Amino acid sequence: MSLRKDFDDKRERLTQLTLDNANLDIKRFFALDSSAYREGALSVQTKELLGLVASLVLRCDDCIFYHLGRCKDEGVEDAELLEALNIALVVGGSIVIPHLRRAMEYWLDLNKA
């Protein structure tokens, strides 16, 4: 099984579990998060790259993997991804490196599919 399939299956299961038990405020936040990444003045691709950079700087591997998958779905090219990863490294500093390593492994796995 691929890294993405494992991640997506677990994320979907846990999201559904959360929403099934969530109050209105939690459900509203999930809806806000979804709507923020829709096409607007910025393309979906740009928004996913922004989400990826923020996730790297905040050091959230789940978020990084999610945004990498979305970047792949939106047709982000390797060169575009590498520039975004570089921005995250510059902004976040060396503490981002372990997350950058895992991001690279995940991206390369996505490209095998």
RAWO-V719359 format. One record per residue. RES is the residue in one small letter. PSI is psi in degrees with one decimal (NA if undefined). Layout:
RES_PSI, RES_PSI
This chain:
m_144.1, s_159.6, l_-41.0, r_-44.5, k_-45.6, d_-48.5, f_-48.9, d_-41.5, d_-46.1, k_-43.0, r_-44.8, e_-44.3, r_-44.8, l_-34.0, t_-45.1, q_-42.6, l_-44.5, t_-49.6, l_-33.8, d_-24.2, n_5.3, a_154.1, n_178.4, l_-39.9, d_-42.3, i_-43.0, k_-38.9, r_-39.5, f_-43.8, f_-40.8, a_-39.7, l_-43.9, d_-45.1, s_-43.9, s_-27.4, a_-27.3, y_6.5, r_158.5, e_136.8, g_-140.4, a_-32.4, l_145.9, s_159.4, v_-40.8, q_-46.8, t_-43.3, k_-38.3, e_-38.9, l_-39.2, l_-43.3, g_-38.4, l_-47.1, v_-46.6, a_-41.3, s_-39.3, l_-45.4, v_-36.6, l_-8.4, r_48.2, c_99.3, d_-41.1, d_-45.0, c_-40.8, i_-49.0, f_-40.4, y_-50.2, h_-32.5, l_-42.9, g_-42.4, r_-39.0, c_-43.2, k_-46.5, d_-33.5, e_3.7, g_21.7, v_132.4, e_159.4, d_-45.1, a_-39.2, e_-44.0, l_-45.8, l_-36.7, e_-40.6, a_-42.6, l_-37.9, n_-41.2, i_-44.4, a_-40.7, l_-43.1, v_-44.4, v_-44.4, g_-22.1, g_-171.0, s_-20.5, i_-16.7, v_-19.8, i_-46.3, p_-35.7, h_-34.0, l_-40.5, r_-47.7, r_-35.7, a_-42.5, m_-44.0, e_-44.5, y_-44.1, w_-45.0, l_-36.3, d_-39.7, l_-36.2, n_-15.7, k_-28.1, a_NA
